[in-house]
């Protein structure tokens, strides 16, 4: 039949950007939360644990994104 067209599949790269963004945000939020919890638990001044946790999270997430998509 002429009316029936093949199914359109999404471009495989369409969701790659959202997956990379989710990985980056997830790393920062998860490790930042761990750092914040350590700040609270050990009563560290100036939220040093939060800062270190967020830096560790972004470095780890960038590594994962580069390994997965790069």
C-alpha positions as CSV (number, residue, x, y, z in Angstrom):
1,X,0.0,0.0,0.0
2,X,1.2,3.5,-0.8
3,X,0.0,5.0,2.4
4,X,2.1,2.9,4.7
5,X,5.5,4.4,5.4
6,X,8.3,2.9,7.3
7,X,8.6,3.7,10.9
8,X,10.9,6.6,11.7
9,X,13.5,5.8,14.3
10,X,15.0,8.6,16.4
11,X,18.6,9.7,15.6
12,X,21.0,7.8,18.0
13,X,22.7,11.1,18.8
14,X,19.5,12.9,19.8
15,X,19.5,11.7,23.4
16,X,23.3,11.7,23.8
17,X,23.4,15.3,24.9
18,X,20.7,14.8,27.5
19,X,22.4,11.6,28.8
20,X,25.7,13.5,29.1
21,X,24.0,16.4,30.9
22,X,22.3,14.0,33.3
23,X,25.6,12.3,34.0
24,X,27.3,15.6,34.8
25,X,24.5,16.8,37.0
26,X,24.2,13.5,38.8
27,X,27.9,13.4,39.6
28,X,27.9,16.9,41.0
29,X,24.7,16.4,43.0
30,X,25.6,13.0,44.4
31,X,29.2,13.8,45.3
32,X,28.2,17.3,46.5
33,X,25.6,15.7,48.8
34,X,28.2,13.3,50.1
35,X,30.6,16.3,50.8
36,X,27.8,18.2,52.5
37,X,27.0,15.2,54.7
38,X,30.6,15.0,55.7
39,X,30.6,18.7,56.5
40,X,27.6,18.3,58.7
41,X,28.9,15.1,60.3
42,X,32.4,16.4,61.1
43,X,31.4,20.1,61.5
44,X,33.9,21.3,58.8
45,X,33.9,25.1,58.5
46,X,33.3,26.9,55.2
47,X,31.6,23.9,53.5
48,X,35.0,22.6,52.4
49,X,33.6,19.0,52.1
50,X,30.8,20.3,49.8
51,X,33.4,22.0,47.5
52,X,35.7,19.0,47.4
53,X,32.7,16.7,46.8
54,X,31.5,18.8,43.9
55,X,34.9,19.0,42.3
56,X,35.3,15.2,42.6
57,X,31.8,14.8,41.2
58,X,32.5,16.9,38.1
59,X,35.9,15.3,37.4
60,X,34.4,11.8,37.8
61,X,31.4,12.7,35.6
62,X,33.6,14.2,32.9
63,X,35.7,11.1,32.9
64,X,32.5,8.9,32.5
65,X,31.1,11.2,29.7
66,X,34.4,11.1,27.9
67,X,34.7,7.3,28.2
68,X,31.1,6.8,27.1
69,X,30.6,9.4,24.4
70,X,34.0,10.5,23.4
